[in-house]
Amino acid sequence: MDDLAERIQQLVGDAERRGYDTLAYFFNMALIEARIQLQQEEHDRAAKWS
């Protein structure tokens, strides 16, 4: 998932540089969701091992 968040971050930057503000906005929403899922997976792993 970390790779996914990194790739989405790159897409955000690319969209912003090219002036695609609406696309950058949606990529930012996807980035937020990817980070939330990553945090949840980490939380679930920690709970599993405790």
Backbone as XML, in Angstrom:
<?xml version="1.0"?>
<chain id="A" units="angstrom">
  <residue number="1" name="MET">
    <atom name="N" x="0.821" y="-1.196" z="0.000"/>
    <atom name="CA" x="0.000" y="0.000" z="0.000"/>
    <atom name="C" x="0.863" y="1.258" z="0.000"/>
  </residue>
  <residue number="2" name="ASP">
    <atom name="N" x="2.025" y="1.167" z="0.631"/>
    <atom name="CA" x="2.918" y="2.315" z="0.679"/>
    <atom name="C" x="3.310" y="2.746" z="-0.730"/>
  </residue>
  <residue number="3" name="ASP">
    <atom name="N" x="3.564" y="1.768" z="-1.593"/>
    <atom name="CA" x="3.909" y="2.075" z="-2.988"/>
    <atom name="C" x="2.749" y="2.789" z="-3.683"/>
  </residue>
  <residue number="4" name="LEU">
    <atom name="N" x="1.539" y="2.373" z="-3.358"/>
    <atom name="CA" x="0.365" y="2.998" z="-3.957"/>
    <atom name="C" x="0.282" y="4.461" z="-3.547"/>
  </residue>
  <residue number="5" name="ALA">
    <atom name="N" x="0.465" y="4.744" z="-2.269"/>
    <atom name="CA" x="0.414" y="6.126" z="-1.797"/>
    <atom name="C" x="1.505" y="6.966" z="-2.452"/>
  </residue>
  <residue number="6" name="GLU">
    <atom name="N" x="2.689" y="6.402" z="-2.596"/>
    <atom name="CA" x="3.780" y="7.129" z="-3.242"/>
    <atom name="C" x="3.450" y="7.431" z="-4.701"/>
  </residue>
  <residue number="7" name="ARG">
    <atom name="N" x="2.879" y="6.464" z="-5.378"/>
    <atom name="CA" x="2.523" y="6.664" z="-6.798"/>
    <atom name="C" x="1.427" y="7.715" z="-6.937"/>
  </residue>
  <residue number="8" name="ILE">
    <atom name="N" x="0.443" y="7.667" z="-6.074"/>
    <atom name="CA" x="-0.627" y="8.667" z="-6.137"/>
    <atom name="C" x="-0.053" y="10.054" z="-5.868"/>
  </residue>
  <residue number="9" name="GLN">
    <atom name="N" x="0.885" y="10.154" z="-4.921"/>
    <atom name="CA" x="1.527" y="11.431" z="-4.629"/>
    <atom name="C" x="2.229" y="11.978" z="-5.878"/>
  </residue>
  <residue number="10" name="GLN">
    <atom name="N" x="2.874" y="11.100" z="-6.627"/>
    <atom name="CA" x="3.515" y="11.518" z="-7.874"/>
    <atom name="C" x="2.482" y="12.027" z="-8.877"/>
  </residue>
  <residue number="11" name="LEU">
    <atom name="N" x="1.349" y="11.345" z="-8.939"/>
    <atom name="CA" x="0.293" y="11.768" z="-9.859"/>
    <atom name="C" x="-0.265" y="13.130" z="-9.474"/>
  </residue>
  <residue number="12" name="VAL">
    <atom name="N" x="-0.381" y="13.385" z="-8.171"/>
    <atom name="CA" x="-0.843" y="14.691" z="-7.701"/>
    <atom name="C" x="0.113" y="15.776" z="-8.203"/>
  </residue>
  <residue number="13" name="GLY">
    <atom name="N" x="1.393" y="15.561" z="-7.986"/>
    <atom name="CA" x="2.388" y="16.537" z="-8.440"/>
    <atom name="C" x="2.352" y="16.750" z="-9.937"/>
  </residue>
  <residue number="14" name="ASP">
    <atom name="N" x="2.248" y="15.670" z="-10.689"/>
    <atom name="CA" x="2.182" y="15.779" z="-12.146"/>
    <atom name="C" x="0.959" y="16.599" z="-12.578"/>
  </residue>
  <residue number="15" name="ALA">
    <atom name="N" x="-0.175" y="16.298" z="-11.979"/>
    <atom name="CA" x="-1.410" y="17.009" z="-12.332"/>
    <atom name="C" x="-1.304" y="18.490" z="-11.971"/>
  </residue>
  <residue number="16" name="GLU">
    <atom name="N" x="-0.730" y="18.794" z="-10.817"/>
    <atom name="CA" x="-0.583" y="20.192" z="-10.411"/>
    <atom name="C" x="0.352" y="20.951" z="-11.355"/>
  </residue>
  <residue number="17" name="ARG">
    <atom name="N" x="1.465" y="20.330" z="-11.722"/>
    <atom name="CA" x="2.421" y="20.976" z="-12.630"/>
    <atom name="C" x="1.806" y="21.270" z="-13.992"/>
  </residue>
  <residue number="18" name="ARG">
    <atom name="N" x="0.913" y="20.408" z="-14.413"/>
    <atom name="CA" x="0.296" y="20.582" z="-15.735"/>
    <atom name="C" x="-0.949" y="21.462" z="-15.688"/>
  </residue>
  <residue number="19" name="GLY">
    <atom name="N" x="-1.327" y="21.886" z="-14.481"/>
    <atom name="CA" x="-2.481" y="22.776" z="-14.358"/>
    <atom name="C" x="-3.817" y="22.062" z="-14.301"/>
  </residue>
  <residue number="20" name="TYR">
    <atom name="N" x="-3.798" y="20.767" z="-14.047"/>
    <atom name="CA" x="-5.041" y="19.990" z="-13.950"/>
    <atom name="C" x="-5.491" y="19.967" z="-12.491"/>
  </residue>
  <residue number="21" name="ASP">
    <atom name="N" x="-6.021" y="21.104" z="-12.047"/>
    <atom name="CA" x="-6.366" y="21.250" z="-10.634"/>
    <atom name="C" x="-7.466" y="20.288" z="-10.185"/>
  </residue>
  <residue number="22" name="THR">
    <atom name="N" x="-8.454" y="20.084" z="-11.032"/>
    <atom name="CA" x="-9.540" y="19.171" z="-10.661"/>
    <atom name="C" x="-9.028" y="17.742" z="-10.532"/>
  </residue>
  <residue number="23" name="LEU">
    <atom name="N" x="-8.193" y="17.334" z="-11.446"/>
    <atom name="CA" x="-7.610" y="15.997" z="-11.388"/>
    <atom name="C" x="-6.722" y="15.863" z="-10.151"/>
  </residue>
  <residue number="24" name="ALA">
    <atom name="N" x="-5.941" y="16.893" z="-9.857"/>
    <atom name="CA" x="-5.092" y="16.877" z="-8.666"/>
    <atom name="C" x="-5.944" y="16.740" z="-7.408"/>
  </residue>
  <residue number="25" name="TYR">
    <atom name="N" x="-7.080" y="17.411" z="-7.383"/>
    <atom name="CA" x="-7.994" y="17.310" z="-6.243"/>
    <atom name="C" x="-8.438" y="15.858" z="-6.043"/>
  </residue>
  <residue number="26" name="PHE">
    <atom name="N" x="-8.853" y="15.201" z="-7.103"/>
    <atom name="CA" x="-9.319" y="13.821" z="-6.983"/>
    <atom name="C" x="-8.179" y="12.874" z="-6.620"/>
  </residue>
  <residue number="27" name="PHE">
    <atom name="N" x="-6.990" y="13.119" z="-7.144"/>
    <atom name="CA" x="-5.836" y="12.317" z="-6.731"/>
    <atom name="C" x="-5.543" y="12.526" z="-5.249"/>
  </residue>
  <residue number="28" name="ASN">
    <atom name="N" x="-5.698" y="13.755" z="-4.761"/>
    <atom name="CA" x="-5.499" y="14.017" z="-3.337"/>
    <atom name="C" x="-6.513" y="13.241" z="-2.494"/>
  </residue>
  <residue number="29" name="MET">
    <atom name="N" x="-7.754" y="13.160" z="-2.954"/>
    <atom name="CA" x="-8.765" y="12.382" z="-2.231"/>
    <atom name="C" x="-8.365" y="10.901" z="-2.204"/>
  </residue>
  <residue number="30" name="ALA">
    <atom name="N" x="-7.874" y="10.405" z="-3.331"/>
    <atom name="CA" x="-7.419" y="9.009" z="-3.395"/>
    <atom name="C" x="-6.221" y="8.800" z="-2.480"/>
  </residue>
  <residue number="31" name="LEU">
    <atom name="N" x="-5.350" y="9.789" z="-2.391"/>
    <atom name="CA" x="-4.181" y="9.697" z="-1.514"/>
    <atom name="C" x="-4.599" y="9.638" z="-0.057"/>
  </residue>
  <residue number="32" name="ILE">
    <atom name="N" x="-5.555" y="10.447" z="0.320"/>
    <atom name="CA" x="-6.069" y="10.417" z="1.696"/>
    <atom name="C" x="-6.640" y="9.040" z="2.002"/>
  </residue>
  <residue number="33" name="GLU">
    <atom name="N" x="-7.423" y="8.505" z="1.086"/>
    <atom name="CA" x="-8.019" y="7.177" z="1.293"/>
    <atom name="C" x="-6.948" y="6.098" z="1.393"/>
  </residue>
  <residue number="34" name="ALA">
    <atom name="N" x="-5.937" y="6.174" z="0.555"/>
    <atom name="CA" x="-4.862" y="5.181" z="0.594"/>
    <atom name="C" x="-4.130" y="5.236" z="1.925"/>
  </residue>
  <residue number="35" name="ARG">
    <atom name="N" x="-3.889" y="6.438" z="2.431"/>
    <atom name="CA" x="-3.207" y="6.577" z="3.723"/>
    <atom name="C" x="-4.067" y="6.075" z="4.871"/>
  </residue>
  <residue number="36" name="ILE">
    <atom name="N" x="-5.366" y="6.325" z="4.804"/>
    <atom name="CA" x="-6.276" y="5.813" z="5.833"/>
    <atom name="C" x="-6.247" y="4.287" z="5.830"/>
  </residue>
  <residue number="37" name="GLN">
    <atom name="N" x="-6.297" y="3.687" z="4.657"/>
    <atom name="CA" x="-6.257" y="2.233" z="4.565"/>
    <atom name="C" x="-4.937" y="1.681" z="5.077"/>
  </residue>
  <residue number="38" name="LEU">
    <atom name="N" x="-3.845" y="2.362" z="4.787"/>
    <atom name="CA" x="-2.537" y="1.943" z="5.270"/>
    <atom name="C" x="-2.498" y="1.984" z="6.795"/>
  </residue>
  <residue number="39" name="GLN">
    <atom name="N" x="-3.006" y="3.045" z="7.382"/>
    <atom name="CA" x="-3.051" y="3.154" z="8.839"/>
    <atom name="C" x="-3.923" y="2.048" z="9.439"/>
  </residue>
  <residue number="40" name="GLN">
    <atom name="N" x="-5.043" y="1.755" z="8.800"/>
    <atom name="CA" x="-5.934" y="0.713" z="9.303"/>
    <atom name="C" x="-5.263" y="-0.649" z="9.243"/>
  </residue>
  <residue number="41" name="GLU">
    <atom name="N" x="-4.542" y="-0.914" z="8.150"/>
    <atom name="CA" x="-3.827" y="-2.185" z="8.032"/>
    <atom name="C" x="-2.762" y="-2.310" z="9.120"/>
  </residue>
  <residue number="42" name="GLU">
    <atom name="N" x="-2.048" y="-1.226" z="9.385"/>
    <atom name="CA" x="-1.032" y="-1.242" z="10.438"/>
    <atom name="C" x="-1.675" y="-1.464" z="11.798"/>
  </residue>
  <residue number="43" name="HIS">
    <atom name="N" x="-2.794" y="-0.821" z="12.024"/>
    <atom name="CA" x="-3.524" y="-0.990" z="13.288"/>
    <atom name="C" x="-4.001" y="-2.427" z="13.444"/>
  </residue>
  <residue number="44" name="ASP">
    <atom name="N" x="-4.538" y="-2.988" z="12.370"/>
    <atom name="CA" x="-5.019" y="-4.366" z="12.408"/>
    <atom name="C" x="-3.881" y="-5.350" z="12.687"/>
  </residue>
  <residue number="45" name="ARG">
    <atom name="N" x="-2.710" y="-5.115" z="12.063"/>
    <atom name="CA" x="-1.557" y="-5.987" z="12.317"/>
    <atom name="C" x="-1.102" y="-5.893" z="13.765"/>
  </residue>
  <residue number="46" name="ALA">
    <atom name="N" x="-1.074" y="-4.671" z="14.291"/>
    <atom name="CA" x="-0.646" y="-4.474" z="15.679"/>
    <atom name="C" x="-1.623" y="-5.149" z="16.641"/>
  </residue>
  <residue number="47" name="ALA">
    <atom name="N" x="-2.908" y="-5.047" z="16.347"/>
    <atom name="CA" x="-3.910" y="-5.676" z="17.209"/>
    <atom name="C" x="-3.831" y="-7.195" z="17.153"/>
  </residue>
  <residue number="48" name="LYS">
    <atom name="N" x="-3.487" y="-7.697" z="15.990"/>
    <atom name="CA" x="-3.374" y="-9.146" z="15.806"/>
    <atom name="C" x="-2.236" y="-9.715" z="16.644"/>
  </residue>
  <residue number="49" name="TRP">
    <atom name="N" x="-1.148" y="-8.959" z="16.797"/>
    <atom name="CA" x="0.017" y="-9.455" z="17.500"/>
    <atom name="C" x="0.010" y="-9.116" z="18.992"/>
  </residue>
  <residue number="50" name="SER">
    <atom name="N" x="-0.991" y="-8.388" z="19.459"/>
    <atom name="CA" x="-0.993" y="-8.074" z="20.893"/>
    <atom name="C" x="-1.919" y="-8.963" z="21.681"/>
  </residue>
</chain>
